[in-house]
Amino acid sequence: MPTKPRGRPKAFHDKTDQNTVQALDRALGLLSTLANHPGLTLSELAETSGQAVATVYRALITLQSHGMVESEDPAQVWHIGPGAFRVGSAFLRRTKVVERARAAMDALMRDTGETANLGVEVGDEVLFLSQVETHQAIRAFFPPGTIAPMHVSGIGKALLAWYPEEKVKGILARKGLERFTTLTHTSETALLRDLSRTRDRGFAIDDQERAEGMRCVAAPIFNAHGEPVAGLSVSGPAFRMGLSDATRLGALVRAAADKVTEATGGQQPTP
């Protein structure tokens, strides 16, 4: 009796059009578009996606039947649905870091008076998983699901600083070094020099490199192999977080990140 094939198909790594489901690809594109907007009408979705109205409507009705999207009457504005939240939340269950980091983030926010953030690298970018907001009227805001380029993010630079150099160069080659402010590192040499300083002091600094007037201090969280798998940071307005405060804040952030490393069974990398 022939055995049933197991494992991956031969074309598993082949991402050409013949091995993708076009309708599914388009529907997932619509989900991504809705995730980046507060709500869109059918015609707006069709225009944004470049698809026919009838095609978009069929995809939305299918997604709606699974709770992935929902419409708001009477304007028929479409939004991300609770089903998408449930599916997305499964990502967080892959790791204990979000649960174990919560207490450290609460303490970090109280000790610094600024917003604490937790993020990981996904697809060469920083994905923010959790945040504990400060009670200050003016504050940084990175809701879960926000994505940021690694070279202008405190958490991104904290991870890059402990990545192998070949991995860092691969990310830079794929993503580039887009300029966001006059302080953004737009050359590989300048960024690598900054990453070297980050390793020496034990924490990264985003000195208004993504947004003018905002600073961030971050440190990595390591797994059982001493590899950086997440980052913890505090961020806030530059008028409250001066560069002269970086050493004090960096020590607090690094201590908090080290606690999460220990709580998740990780260990510090060997020098």
C-alpha positions in Angstrom: 0.0 0.0 0.0 1.6 3.4 -1.0 2.4 5.7 1.8 0.8 9.0 2.1 3.1 11.9 1.2 4.1 13.9 4.2 5.9 17.2 4.7 6.3 20.0 2.3 5.5 19.8 -1.4 8.4 20.0 -3.9 7.3 23.5 -4.8 7.3 24.8 -1.2 10.0 27.4 -1.8 8.6 28.4 -5.2 6.8 31.7 -4.7 6.0 32.3 -8.4 2.5 33.1 -9.5 1.6 29.6 -10.5 2.0 28.5 -6.8 0.0 31.3 -5.3 -3.8 31.5 -5.0 -4.6 34.8 -6.7 -8.0 35.4 -5.0 -6.5 34.7 -1.6 -3.6 36.9 -2.3 -6.0 39.8 -3.3 -8.2 39.2 -0.2 -5.2 39.3 2.1 -4.1 42.5 0.4 -7.5 44.0 1.2 -7.1 43.0 4.9 -3.8 44.7 5.0 -5.3 47.8 3.5 -8.1 47.9 6.0 -5.6 47.4 8.8 -3.9 50.6 7.8 -7.0 52.8 7.6 -9.8 53.7 10.1 -12.4 52.5 7.6 -12.9 52.5 3.9 -16.0 52.3 1.6 -16.2 49.6 -1.2 -15.3 52.2 -3.9 -12.3 53.4 -1.8 -11.1 49.9 -1.3 -11.4 49.2 -5.0 -9.5 52.3 -6.0 -6.8 51.7 -3.4 -6.3 48.1 -4.4 -6.7 48.6 -8.1 -9.3 45.9 -8.3 -12.8 45.9 -9.8 -15.6 46.8 -7.4 -17.4 43.5 -8.0 -14.1 41.5 -7.2 -13.6 43.5 -4.0 -17.2 43.0 -3.0 -17.0 39.2 -3.4 -13.8 39.1 -1.4 -15.3 41.3 1.4 -18.4 39.1 1.7 -16.2 36.0 1.9 -14.0 37.6 4.6 -17.1 38.9 6.4 -18.5 35.3 6.7 -15.4 34.4 8.7 -15.6 37.5 10.8 -12.4 38.9 9.3 -14.1 42.2 8.2 -17.3 43.9 9.1 -19.3 46.8 7.6 -20.7 49.8 9.4 -24.1 51.1 8.2 -25.5 53.3 6.9 -22.4 54.4 5.0 -21.2 50.9 4.3 -17.7 51.6 5.7 -15.6 48.4 6.0 -13.4 47.7 9.0 -11.2 44.9 10.3 -13.4 42.4 12.1 -13.0 40.4 15.4 -12.0 37.3 13.5 -8.8 39.0 12.3 -8.0 39.9 15.9 -8.4 36.3 17.0 -6.2 35.1 14.2 -3.6 37.8 14.8 -3.6 37.1 18.6 -2.4 33.6 17.9 1.0 35.1 16.9 1.4 36.3 20.5 0.9 32.8 21.8 4.0 31.6 20.0 6.1 33.1 22.7 6.0 33.9 26.4 7.7 37.2 26.0 4.6 39.4 25.9 3.1 37.8 29.1 6.5 37.8 30.9 7.4 41.3 29.9 4.3 43.0 31.2 5.5 43.4 34.8 8.9 44.7 33.7 7.2 47.2 31.3 4.8 48.4 34.1 7.8 49.0 36.4 9.8 50.6 33.6 7.0 53.1 32.9 6.7 54.0 36.6 10.5 54.3 37.0 11.1 56.5 33.9 7.7 58.3 33.6 7.8 57.4 29.9 6.0 54.9 27.6 7.4 51.4 27.6 7.3 49.3 24.4 8.0 45.7 23.4 8.8 44.7 19.9 10.2 41.9 17.7 11.7 41.8 14.2 9.3 40.4 11.6 10.2 40.6 7.9 13.2 42.9 8.4 11.1 45.4 10.3 10.1 46.1 14.0 6.7 44.9 14.9 5.4 46.4 18.2 3.6 43.8 20.3 2.8 45.6 23.5 2.9 49.0 25.1 2.4 50.6 28.6 1.6 54.2 28.1 2.7 57.0 30.4 0.1 59.3 32.0 1.8 62.3 30.6 -0.3 64.4 28.2 2.5 64.4 25.5 3.7 60.9 24.9 4.9 58.4 22.3 2.3 56.1 20.9 3.1 52.8 19.2 -0.1 50.6 19.4 0.3 46.8 19.0 0.7 46.0 15.3 2.6 49.1 14.4 5.6 48.5 12.2 8.8 50.6 12.0 12.0 50.4 10.0 14.8 48.9 12.1 17.5 51.6 11.4 15.3 54.4 12.9 13.9 52.4 15.8 15.4 52.1 19.3 14.3 48.4 19.4 15.4 47.9 15.8 18.9 49.1 16.5 19.1 47.2 19.8 18.4 44.0 17.8 20.7 44.9 14.9 23.5 45.6 17.3 23.5 42.0 18.5 22.8 40.4 15.2 25.6 38.8 13.2 27.1 41.3 10.8 26.1 39.3 7.7 22.4 39.4 8.9 22.6 43.1 9.5 24.0 43.7 6.0 21.3 41.5 4.5 18.6 43.5 6.1 20.1 46.8 5.0 20.5 45.6 1.5 16.8 44.5 1.3 15.3 47.5 3.2 17.7 50.3 2.5 18.3 53.3 4.8 15.4 55.7 4.2 15.9 59.2 5.6 13.1 60.4 8.0 14.8 63.3 9.7 18.1 65.2 9.5 19.5 62.8 12.2 18.7 59.6 10.3 21.7 57.3 9.6 21.5 57.0 5.8 24.9 55.4 5.3 25.8 51.9 6.2 29.1 53.0 7.7 27.4 55.5 10.1 24.8 53.0 11.2 27.4 50.2 11.8 29.4 52.7 13.9 26.3 53.5 15.9 25.6 49.8 16.4 29.1 49.2 17.7 28.6 52.0 20.3 25.3 50.4 21.2 27.0 47.0 22.0 29.6 48.8 24.0 27.2 50.6 26.3 24.5 47.9 26.3 21.6 49.9 24.9 20.5 51.7 21.8 19.4 55.3 21.4 17.0 56.6 18.7 17.9 60.3 18.8 15.1 61.8 16.8 16.0 59.6 13.9 12.4 58.6 13.0 10.5 61.6 14.3 11.8 65.0 15.2 11.3 65.8 18.9 11.0 62.1 20.0 13.7 60.0 21.6 13.9 56.3 22.5 16.2 54.1 24.5 16.1 50.3 24.0 17.8 47.1 25.0 17.5 43.5 23.6 15.9 40.4 25.1 17.8 37.2 24.5 16.7 33.6 24.0 18.2 30.4 25.5 21.0 30.5 22.9 21.9 34.1 23.7 20.3 35.4 20.5 18.3 38.7 20.4 14.7 37.9 19.9 12.9 41.0 21.2 13.5 44.4 22.4 12.3 46.6 25.3 12.3 50.4 25.1 11.1 53.6 26.7 10.2 56.5 24.4 9.1 60.1 24.8 9.5 63.7 23.8 13.0 65.0 23.5 12.3 67.9 25.9 11.8 65.3 28.7 14.3 62.7 27.5 17.5 64.6 27.0 20.7 63.0 25.8 22.1 63.6 29.2 19.4 61.3 30.6 20.4 58.4 28.3 22.8 56.7 30.6 20.3 56.6 33.5 17.4 55.6 31.3 19.6 53.1 29.4 20.6 51.3 32.7 16.9 51.0 33.7 15.9 49.7 30.3 18.8 47.2 30.1 18.0 45.9 33.6 14.3 45.5 32.7 15.2 43.7 29.4 17.6 41.4 31.4 14.7 40.5 33.7 12.6 39.5 30.8 15.5 37.4 29.4 15.7 35.6 32.6 12.0 35.2 33.0 11.7 33.6 29.6 14.6 31.2 30.1 17.1 33.2 28.0 20.7 33.9 28.7 23.1 36.7 27.9 25.3 36.2 24.9 28.9 35.3 25.5 31.3 38.2 24.9 
